[in-house]
Amino acid sequence: MKKLFLAVFLISVVHLGYSQNRPILSKDKDATGNNRLGENNQYSTKSTSNENIKNEDAKIEDYLIISKERDTTIVDTTLTILKEYKFNYLRKDNYGLLPFSNVGQSYNTLVYHFNDTNLMPLFGARARHFNYMEIDDINYYRVPTPLTELYFKTAFEQGQQLDAFFTVNTSEQLNMSIAYKGVRSLGKYQNILTSTGNFRFTTSYNTKNNRYVANAHIVMQDLLNNENGGITDSNVPYFESGDPEFKDRAVLEVNFEDAENILKGKRFHLDHSFKLIQKDSTSSNQLALGHIISFEDKYYEYNQTRQNDYFGEAFQGTNLRDRVTLENFYNQVYAKYENKTLGEATFNVAHNNYNYGYDKVTFISNQYISNRLKGDVVSLGGTYKNTIGAFNVEGNFGLNISGDFDGNYISGKASYNVTKDIGLSAMITHSSKAPNYNYQLYQSVYENYNWQSNFNNTETQQLTFALQSNKIANVSVDLITINDYLYFKKDESLGLVKPFQNDASVNYLKVNLEKEFTLGKFSLMNTMTYQNVKDDNQVFNVPELVTRNTLYYSNHFFKRALFLQTGVTLRYFTSYNMNAYDPLLAEFYVQNDREYGDFPRLDFFINAKVQQARIFLKAEHFNSAWTGYDFYSAPNHPYRDFVVRFGIVWNFFL
């Protein structure tokens, strides 16, 4: 019933402003109807030629991308080193993540970020969620003419990646977009085929007087991975030997060849608001009432043909299947007040109805394990933003006031521009959050993968200082304390992965530096992270140093018809007790038996821009044959060998 109600509601919003005429949009207003340089809008400083935009009245600055928070940037068709970093499966900079051997698999985390303000537990199978598009990942659009973007990149053995996007304004008030990202790749090792799909549909609508604004989206995702458990311990020496006989990675023995896991989800989301009081020439006050309604239905499933001792004993010998589902229905009502002097304040009341679990109960080792966590949580929240003198201040809070899950967060940030080039900021955050669902309740056909627990909330305190300067550097320092940290680790008595909670505090220091040096046509882009952890129980492991350094050359050729960038990127992290991967849980777990890392990864690239097409060619990890075959993404999961891949991103403006 909830699904039907929400689907009808979203369709009604779409039809509300539908028109067959395709306009050239007004250039002095953004997608919400505010002035182009309104308080909440932020614009990219990059621009490109309009020679390939067929309508002479349209300019590149008029093609707008609108975030969940309704901040606005323009479509950027330039070719920069940042575009090189984002030309990957996730389509965003994956610094601090180490990919597995096949595209579409998981990533091991080298650098952690604690900026989640979600008051509810997260669904499990976190290793499958790197490419799962959340609400924050969905953008909305406003374009003067139809816009298309095509992304293509080769994969590993019998496959490719494609991301196709199209958006159009059917009237000045209504925009629609549709997109699909699909990946299929066989991979170099046995039984690691990936097949994923992300479908997105968005629509944005505002009335002519701009009092009513609505953004809605539908997202359907299907992420499948064959799982082999990594190469067997007996075959690790064959991989590391560099023997030509084993350069064909398909000959290496893996732990199993009959397993797969899949994460599927669909979400219907609507955020709409109405301005009771609107800014005009006589008043700087604005008051809006808004409503967010969102329904998400997702499940994670693990399938295996035969029982395998890798996970221990099972309740049945063949056709093993684990399946867990989550339905979450979310409603929020909010009020937003803006005043030039008093700033911007938002207050909200929200309700979550959740239903997580399995289709049966379990009784094992004299312990009854229920099949369902379901209930309702009511929460309060708010934000505040203002400019006081030379300082910009921000604050937000959230608190669960009823329901089975306690949770809260509060943060404050102040920033100050010393000069036009130098900005300083400081932020303090505290959060308390309930364990993810799979820590609280898990069932499996494998006997030892069944538990129901009652862990404490994890509490995190974070203090951040940042310097932003193009001339000096971008530097941030994070001081993080984590109490009651939750993690997975092998139970030594069983040899199987279980959830645990740390009984000591974790103190985590992270220093990040980013700086680019340019001399003529040559540039050196550097990103480095220093990390230090004090943790008596050794359950929070990170490399001490992570670095990415790119030396590249840029220039125009053929009377500026071709723009070329070519160079070499070095990626490196120091050795540490790297987390291992459990394919049944689709989670990473702590191991302290062996250190991994301390191997350089060198990529040579040639990228070119011709009109609105950006072409990418890369020789990945070309040093693999002469720096040693000791490179891993996780224990028993080798990183990628040398490979040449290419692709393209192409924009079409009608």
C-alpha positions, 0 to 999 in steps of 0.5 A: 500500500505504501508503494502504491501511495508513493508511486501515485503521489510522484506521478501526480507531481510529474503531471502537474507541470507537464508541457509539450513546449521546450523553452529556452530558460530564463538566464537570470534565475536558477532552478528554484526561481531565485536569482542566479547568485542567490544565497544558497547557490554555488557555481563552478568557476570553469566554463567552456566554449558554446560552439557545440551548443546548437541553440545560440541563445543557450550558454554553458552557464545555463545548464545547471546541476542541483544537489539534494540541498539545492546548491547549484553548479554548472555542467562542466565539460573541461578536461582537468586532472580531477576528471582523470581521478573521477574516470572510474566505476564510481564516477567520483574521486576514489582516493583512499579506496583500494579496488578489487581485481575486477571492476564492480567488486568491492573496495578496501578502505585506506582512509576513513571519514566520519561525517554520517549524520544518519540517526538510523542503523544502516543496512548490512553488506556494507562492502556492496554499497560503494556503488549503491546510490543513496539520496545524497548521490542523486542530482536534479537538473535545469537545462535550456536545451536537451542534454545527453552525457555518455560514459564508456570504459572497458572492463576486464575480459568480456565486458564494459561499463556504460553510463547514459544520461539524458535530461530535458526541460519540457517547460520552464517549470518542469525538468525530467532526467533519466539515466542508467549505469550498467557494468558487466565484467568477467574478470581475470580470476575464476568466478568473479563476474560482476553484473550491476545496474543503476537506473535513475529517474528524476523530475523537478518542478516549480510554479511560475511564482516560485512559491512551490518547488518539488524534486523527486526521484525513482532509483532502482539498483541491482548489484550482483557479484560472483564470489570466490573467497580469494585464491587459496592459501596453497596458491598464494606462493604461485601468485607471488612467484611471478612464474609465467605459468601462473600469469594467466590468473584463471589457473589459480585455485580459488576457495569456491566457484559456486557462490554469488551475492546480490544487493537490490534496492528501489527507492521513491523519494519526494522533497517539496516545499511551499513559501508562505512568505517570499523575499521581495524588494520590500522584505528580506524575510522568507518562510517555507514549509516543506515535506519529505517522503521517501520509501526504500525497499532493499534486500541482500542475498547470498547463494551457493550451490554446495556447502563449503567448509570455508564457512563451517557447517551448514543446515543443508548440503546443497542449494544454500540461500540467505536473504535479508530485507529492509523496508523503510518508510520516511516522512519529514515535515520541516520549516525553513526561515531566512533573514538577511540579518538573522541567517537561515534556520531549519527545524524538522520533525521526522518519522521512520517506519522500519521493517528488517529481517528474515522469513523464519526464526532460528533456534540454535545452541539453545538460543532463540533468534527472532526473525524481525526488527520492526518499529517506529522512530520519531526524531527532531532536527535542525540546521542554522547558517549565518554570516556574522562579520567576517565569519560564516557559522553553521550548526546542525543537530538531530535527536531520536525522541521515541522508538527502539533506537537511540541516536543523536548528533550535533555539530558546529562549524565556523569559517573565516576568509583571511584573504581572497586566497586563504580560508580557515575553518574549524568544526566540532561534531559529536554523534551517537548511533545504533549498530547497523542491522546486521550487527543486531540480527543475522541469520544464515544457513551456515550454523555459526553465522547466526546471532542476535545481539544487544550492543551499545551505541557507537559514540564519535567525537571529531574536531577538524581544522582546515586551511584552504589556499591555492597558493599555500595548500589545502590542509585538514587535521582531524582528531577523532575519538571513537567509543564502543567501536563495532567491528567484525573479526574471526572468532578464534575458537570457531575460525569464523567471522562474528561481530564484536564491540571494542571495550576501549577508546580509539583515538584517530589522527588524520592529516590530509594535504593537497597541493598542485605545483605548475611550471609552464606546461607541466604540473605536479598534483599531490594528495597525501594523508598521514594517519596515526591510531592509538588503539590498545585492542588493534581493531581499527587498522589503517596505513600510516601514509597514503599518497597519490602524486601525478606528474603531467603535461597539458597543452593545446594542439591543432589551433586549439582544436585538441587539448591533451593531458598526459602523465604518470600517477603514483599511488602508494600506502605503507604496509599495515594489517589490512582488513580481510573480506567475508563474501557471505556477510559482504563485510570487511573484518579485522585481521592482525596476522599479516601486513599488506601494502608497501607496493607502488602502483604506477599508471601512465595516461593520455587524455584528450578533449576534442570539442565536447568529447573527453577521451581517456587511455591508461596503462594501469599498474604498468610496474607490476612485473618489476616491483614484485607480485605482492600486491593485494586488495585484501588478504588472498585477494590480489590487486590488478595486474598490468592492463591497458584500458580506454574510454570516453565521456561525451556531452551532446547539446541540442 
